[in-house]
Amino acid sequence: MTSKLEFTYHRSAVPVPPTDRARMLDAPQFGKVFTDHMVTIRYSTQMGWHDARVEPRAPLTMDLASVVLNYAQEIFEGLKAYKSADGGVSLFRPLENARRFQRSAQRLAMPELPEELFVEAVTRLVDIDRAWVPEGAGSLYLRPVMFATEAFLGVKPASEYLFAVIASPVGSYFSGGSRAISVWATKTYARAAIGGTGAAKCGGNYAAGLVAQVEAQQQGCDQVVFLDAAERRWVEELGGMNIFFVFADGSMSTPPLGGTILPGVTRASLLELGRRRGMAVREEPYSFEQWRSDAITGKLQEAFACGTAAVVTSIGAVRSADGDFTIGDGGEGPIAVSLRDELVGLQRGETEDPFGWRQRIL
């Protein structure tokens, strides 16, 4: 998939030496190591999308009056490139990320990047930095971002934007690798409300949730889980991940989309995988009190978080101001583990792809 926009190339004059790169690829911390290059494309209301570049990764110079710094007009995405056993490199459902990026742009009154240009920008970065795609269980995390660069203090949509893509080789999202995590159910803070930006992948959503994540960590938990803003009753999602529940009757559910929950690509994929297995899969409201009751009685067997970064991660313990409870034996659930293995097998080209989700680019 190629756009009509011409890209200029400026290769790094000082790429990381192979020996140093190999050391950096050995169990990298999530989001701490970056590749040699980045992709940038500019937009203005006068010129549209223009000035597409593949260039050395470097800091940006910005005016303090830039709209993004004052009014947070910014969106981003997250997807991964995977190396298969034959050395090829693939993306997983990149068009879904491109379409969500467009929906986020609509919500933030920003220009929509064409799908083919989004995928091409990501592909060109992976191509030039292909040596950074890890072997084995690792992957290359790709971070497309767009933000307003116009220097103007009036409250209105900007007329100038920068789209950019950077890449970071990653291992497990949570320290300690695959394990069940603990979550803190906050009733103090809400992530999103009807009519807000909950369905958009924008930095403001995450910034507003950081204080709740700090609260969770103070309670000894790995992550925060948010309830709805209106009643503080219905489970919505974690700080950066969707959530699923698996019941003793073999069914699986996840909270429904409705403008307050991010429509995750991993979430959508797991719904399809569950249906293909013949599971009864539901998108329905689930209250926190019902979650507690079902966990105590054994009606609920598993709960897990999911997302591009975390993939599928079991939830073993839940804490709240009203008391704590454990799900199952508090460890990884078998359905979560098998879904994770199936999903990762699809992403890495280790199993058949009946959906056509995997897109080989190298």
C-alpha positions as CSV (number, residue, x, y, z in Angstrom):
1,M,0.0,0.0,0.0
2,T,1.7,3.2,-1.3
3,S,0.6,6.8,-1.1
4,K,1.2,9.4,-3.7
5,L,3.4,11.4,-1.4
6,E,7.1,11.4,-2.1
7,F,9.4,10.6,0.9
8,T,12.9,12.0,1.2
9,Y,15.5,10.0,3.0
10,H,18.2,11.3,5.3
11,R,20.0,8.3,6.9
12,S,21.6,8.6,10.3
13,A,25.3,9.4,10.1
14,V,25.8,7.9,13.5
15,P,23.6,4.8,13.8
16,V,24.0,2.6,16.9
17,P,26.8,0.1,16.3
18,P,25.7,-3.5,15.8
19,T,27.3,-4.7,19.1
20,D,25.6,-2.0,21.1
21,R,22.3,-2.6,19.4
22,A,22.5,-6.3,20.2
23,R,23.1,-5.4,23.9
24,M,20.1,-3.0,23.8
25,L,17.9,-5.6,22.3
26,D,18.6,-8.0,25.1
27,A,15.5,-7.8,27.3
28,P,14.8,-4.0,26.7
29,Q,12.5,-2.2,29.1
30,F,9.3,-1.1,27.6
31,G,9.7,2.2,25.8
32,K,13.2,2.9,27.0
33,V,15.2,2.1,23.8
34,F,14.6,3.7,20.4
35,T,15.7,3.0,16.9
36,D,18.0,5.2,14.7
37,H,15.3,6.9,12.6
38,M,11.9,8.5,12.6
39,V,9.3,9.4,10.0
40,T,7.8,12.9,9.8
41,I,5.0,14.4,7.6
42,R,3.7,17.9,7.9
43,Y,0.2,19.3,7.4
44,S,-1.1,22.8,6.8
45,T,-4.5,24.0,5.7
46,Q,-2.9,25.6,2.7
47,M,-0.7,22.7,1.5
48,G,-2.4,19.6,3.0
49,W,0.0,16.7,3.7
50,H,3.5,17.4,2.6
51,D,7.2,17.2,3.4
52,A,7.4,13.5,4.1
53,R,10.7,12.4,5.5
54,V,12.6,9.4,6.8
55,E,15.3,11.0,9.0
56,P,17.5,10.4,12.0
57,R,15.6,10.4,15.3
58,A,16.3,13.7,17.0
59,P,14.6,16.1,19.4
60,L,12.2,18.6,18.0
61,T,12.3,22.4,18.4
62,M,8.9,23.9,19.3
63,D,7.5,27.3,20.1
64,L,6.1,27.6,23.6
65,A,2.9,29.0,22.0
66,S,2.4,25.8,20.0
67,V,-1.3,24.7,20.3
68,V,-0.3,21.2,21.5
69,L,1.5,22.7,24.5
70,N,-1.4,24.9,25.5
71,Y,-4.5,23.0,24.5
72,A,-3.3,19.4,24.1
73,Q,-4.5,18.9,20.5
74,E,-2.7,15.6,20.1
75,I,-3.4,11.9,19.2
76,F,-1.4,8.8,18.9
77,E,-1.4,5.1,18.1
78,G,0.4,1.9,19.1
79,L,1.1,-1.1,17.0
80,K,3.9,-3.7,16.6
81,A,6.1,-5.2,13.9
82,Y,6.9,-8.9,14.4
83,K,9.7,-11.1,13.1
84,S,8.7,-14.5,11.9
85,A,10.8,-17.7,11.9
86,D,11.8,-17.2,8.3
87,G,13.2,-13.7,9.0
88,G,10.2,-11.8,7.5
89,V,8.6,-8.9,9.3
90,S,4.8,-8.4,9.5
91,L,2.4,-5.9,11.0
92,F,-0.8,-6.9,12.7
93,R,-4.0,-5.3,11.5
94,P,-2.4,-1.9,10.7
95,L,-5.5,-0.6,8.9
96,E,-7.4,-0.9,12.1
97,N,-4.9,1.4,13.7
98,A,-5.0,3.8,10.8
99,R,-8.8,4.0,11.0
100,R,-8.8,4.5,14.7
101,F,-6.2,7.3,14.2
102,Q,-8.6,8.9,11.8
103,R,-11.5,8.7,14.3
104,S,-9.3,10.2,17.0
105,A,-8.4,13.0,14.6
106,Q,-12.1,13.7,14.0
107,R,-12.8,13.9,17.7
108,L,-9.9,16.3,18.3
109,A,-10.7,18.5,15.3
110,M,-7.5,17.5,13.5
111,P,-6.9,16.6,9.8
112,E,-7.4,12.9,8.9
113,L,-4.3,11.1,7.7
114,P,-5.1,8.8,4.8
115,E,-5.0,5.1,5.7
116,E,-2.5,4.3,3.0
117,L,-0.2,7.1,4.2
118,F,-0.3,5.9,7.8
119,V,0.6,2.4,6.8
120,E,3.3,3.5,4.4
121,A,4.9,5.7,7.0
122,V,5.0,2.9,9.5
123,T,6.4,0.5,6.9
124,R,9.2,2.8,5.8
125,L,10.4,3.2,9.4
126,V,10.4,-0.6,9.9
127,D,12.2,-1.0,6.6
128,I,15.1,1.4,7.4
129,D,15.4,0.1,11.0
130,R,14.7,-3.6,10.3
131,A,17.8,-4.5,12.3
132,W,16.0,-3.3,15.4
133,V,13.2,-5.9,15.1
134,P,13.9,-8.3,17.9
135,E,14.1,-12.1,17.5
136,G,12.1,-14.5,19.7
137,A,9.4,-13.1,22.0
138,G,10.2,-9.4,21.5
139,S,8.7,-7.1,19.0
140,L,9.2,-3.6,17.6
141,Y,6.6,-1.2,19.1
142,L,5.6,1.6,16.7
143,R,4.3,4.9,18.0
144,P,2.6,7.1,15.4
145,V,1.7,10.5,16.8
146,M,0.2,13.7,15.5
147,F,0.0,17.1,17.2
148,A,-0.7,20.8,16.6
149,T,2.4,22.9,15.9
150,E,0.9,26.2,15.1
151,A,2.1,29.0,17.4
152,F,-1.2,30.6,18.5
153,L,-2.8,31.2,21.8
154,G,-6.4,31.5,20.6
155,V,-8.7,28.6,21.5
156,K,-9.4,27.1,18.1
157,P,-8.2,24.1,16.0
158,A,-4.7,24.7,14.7
159,S,-3.9,25.1,11.0
160,E,-0.5,23.3,11.2
161,Y,0.3,19.8,12.4
162,L,3.2,17.3,12.5
163,F,2.7,13.5,12.1
164,A,5.6,11.4,13.2
165,V,6.5,7.8,13.8
166,I,9.1,6.5,16.2
167,A,10.0,2.9,17.1
168,S,11.1,1.0,20.2
169,P,12.1,-2.6,20.6
170,V,10.2,-4.1,23.5
171,G,9.8,-7.2,25.6
172,S,7.0,-7.7,28.2
173,Y,5.0,-4.7,29.2
174,F,4.8,-5.6,32.9
175,S,8.0,-6.2,34.8
176,G,8.5,-9.9,35.7
177,G,7.1,-11.2,32.4
178,S,3.9,-13.2,32.1
179,R,2.0,-13.3,35.4
180,A,-1.3,-12.3,36.9
181,I,-1.5,-8.7,37.9
182,S,-3.4,-6.9,40.7
183,V,-5.7,-3.9,40.0
184,W,-7.1,-1.1,42.1
185,A,-10.7,-0.1,41.5
186,T,-10.8,3.7,42.0
187,K,-14.0,5.4,42.9
188,T,-12.2,8.7,43.3
189,Y,-11.3,9.3,39.6
190,A,-13.1,8.6,36.3
191,R,-11.4,8.1,33.0
192,A,-14.1,9.4,30.6
193,A,-17.8,10.5,30.4
194,I,-20.4,10.4,27.7
195,G,-19.6,13.1,25.2
196,G,-16.0,13.2,26.1
197,T,-12.9,11.8,24.5
198,G,-12.9,8.3,25.9
199,A,-13.1,6.6,22.5
200,A,-10.2,8.7,21.1
201,K,-6.6,7.7,21.7
202,C,-5.3,11.1,22.8
203,G,-2.7,12.0,25.4
204,G,-5.1,13.9,27.6
205,N,-7.0,10.8,28.5
206,Y,-3.8,9.2,29.8
207,A,-2.6,12.3,31.6
208,A,-6.0,12.5,33.4
209,G,-5.6,8.9,34.5
210,L,-2.0,9.1,35.9
211,V,-3.1,10.3,39.3
212,A,-5.3,7.2,39.5
213,Q,-2.4,5.0,38.5
214,V,-0.4,6.5,41.3
215,E,-3.2,5.8,43.6
216,A,-3.2,2.1,42.5
217,Q,0.6,1.8,43.0
218,Q,0.2,3.3,46.5
219,Q,-2.3,0.5,47.2
220,G,0.3,-2.1,46.0
221,C,-1.4,-2.7,42.7
222,D,0.0,-2.9,39.1
223,Q,-2.9,-1.1,37.4
224,V,-6.0,0.9,38.0
225,V,-9.5,-0.1,36.8
226,F,-12.0,2.7,36.1
227,L,-15.7,2.6,36.7
228,D,-18.2,4.8,34.8
229,A,-18.3,8.5,35.5
230,A,-22.0,8.8,36.1
231,E,-22.8,6.0,38.7
232,R,-19.3,4.8,39.6
233,R,-20.8,1.3,39.2
234,W,-20.0,-0.2,35.8
235,V,-16.6,-1.5,35.0
236,E,-15.1,0.2,31.9
237,E,-11.4,-0.3,31.4
238,L,-7.9,-0.2,32.9
239,G,-5.6,2.8,32.7
240,G,-4.4,1.8,29.2
241,M,-6.1,-1.6,28.5
242,N,-9.5,-3.1,27.8
243,I,-10.8,-5.8,30.1
244,F,-12.5,-9.2,29.7
245,F,-14.3,-11.7,32.0
246,V,-14.5,-15.5,31.6
247,F,-17.3,-17.4,33.4
248,A,-17.7,-21.0,34.6
249,D,-20.2,-21.7,31.8
250,G,-17.5,-21.1,29.2
251,S,-18.8,-17.7,28.1
252,M,-16.8,-14.5,27.9
253,S,-17.8,-10.8,28.2
254,T,-16.3,-7.4,27.9
255,P,-17.8,-3.9,28.6
256,P,-19.6,-2.5,25.5
257,L,-18.3,0.4,23.5
258,G,-20.3,3.6,23.9
259,G,-18.0,6.5,23.6
260,T,-16.3,6.2,27.0
261,I,-14.1,3.1,26.2
262,L,-11.2,2.9,23.7
263,P,-12.1,0.5,20.9
264,G,-8.9,-1.6,21.1
265,V,-7.6,-3.6,18.2
266,T,-6.6,-6.4,20.5
267,R,-10.1,-6.3,22.1
268,A,-11.7,-6.7,18.7
269,S,-9.3,-9.5,17.8
270,L,-10.1,-11.4,21.0
271,L,-13.8,-11.1,20.4
272,E,-13.3,-12.7,17.0
273,L,-11.0,-15.5,18.4
274,G,-13.6,-16.3,21.1
275,R,-16.4,-16.6,18.6
276,R,-14.3,-18.8,16.3
277,R,-13.8,-21.1,19.3
278,G,-17.5,-21.4,19.7
279,M,-17.6,-19.4,22.9
280,A,-20.6,-17.4,23.8
281,V,-19.1,-13.9,23.6
282,R,-21.0,-10.8,24.9
283,E,-20.4,-7.1,25.0
284,E,-22.5,-6.0,28.0
285,P,-22.3,-3.9,31.1
286,Y,-20.8,-5.5,34.2
287,S,-21.0,-3.9,37.6
288,F,-18.2,-3.9,40.1
289,E,-20.4,-5.4,42.7
290,Q,-21.3,-8.2,40.3
291,W,-17.6,-8.7,39.6
292,R,-17.0,-9.2,43.3
293,S,-19.9,-11.5,43.8
294,D,-19.1,-13.7,40.8
295,A,-15.5,-14.0,41.8
296,I,-16.4,-15.0,45.4
297,T,-19.0,-17.6,44.3
298,G,-16.8,-19.0,41.5
299,K,-19.2,-18.0,38.7
300,L,-16.4,-15.9,37.4
301,Q,-13.3,-17.9,36.6
302,E,-11.0,-15.4,35.0
303,A,-10.5,-11.8,34.2
304,F,-7.8,-10.4,32.0
305,A,-6.5,-7.1,30.5
306,C,-5.6,-6.7,26.9
307,G,-3.9,-4.2,24.6
308,T,-1.2,-3.9,22.0
309,A,1.5,-3.4,24.6
310,A,0.2,-5.8,27.3
311,V,-1.2,-8.4,24.8
312,V,-3.3,-10.5,27.2
313,T,-2.5,-10.3,30.9
314,S,-4.5,-12.2,33.6
315,I,-5.9,-10.2,36.6
316,G,-5.5,-12.2,39.8
317,A,-6.5,-9.8,42.5
318,V,-8.7,-6.8,42.8
319,R,-8.5,-4.2,45.6
320,S,-10.9,-1.4,46.4
321,A,-11.8,0.9,49.3
322,D,-14.7,-1.6,50.0
323,G,-12.5,-4.6,50.3
324,D,-10.4,-7.0,48.2
325,F,-11.1,-10.2,46.3
326,T,-9.3,-12.8,44.3
327,I,-10.2,-14.2,40.9
328,G,-9.8,-18.0,40.7
329,D,-6.6,-19.0,42.4
330,G,-5.0,-15.6,41.8
331,G,-2.8,-16.8,39.0
332,E,-2.9,-16.8,35.3
333,G,-6.1,-18.2,33.8
334,P,-6.1,-21.0,31.2
335,I,-8.4,-19.2,28.8
336,A,-6.3,-16.0,29.0
337,V,-3.1,-18.0,28.4
338,S,-4.5,-19.9,25.4
339,L,-6.0,-16.7,23.8
340,R,-2.6,-15.0,24.3
341,D,-0.8,-17.9,22.7
342,E,-3.3,-18.0,19.8
343,L,-3.0,-14.3,19.2
344,V,0.8,-14.2,19.4
345,G,0.9,-17.1,17.0
346,L,-1.1,-15.2,14.5
347,Q,0.9,-12.0,15.0
348,R,4.2,-13.9,14.5
349,G,3.1,-16.0,11.6
350,E,3.4,-19.2,13.6
351,T,-0.1,-20.3,12.9
352,E,-2.7,-20.1,10.1
353,D,-4.3,-16.6,9.7
354,P,-7.9,-17.3,8.6
355,F,-8.8,-13.6,9.1
356,G,-6.1,-12.0,6.9
357,W,-4.9,-9.9,9.8
358,R,-1.2,-10.3,9.4
359,Q,0.4,-8.0,6.8
360,R,3.9,-8.9,5.7
361,I,6.0,-5.9,4.9
362,L,9.5,-7.3,4.6
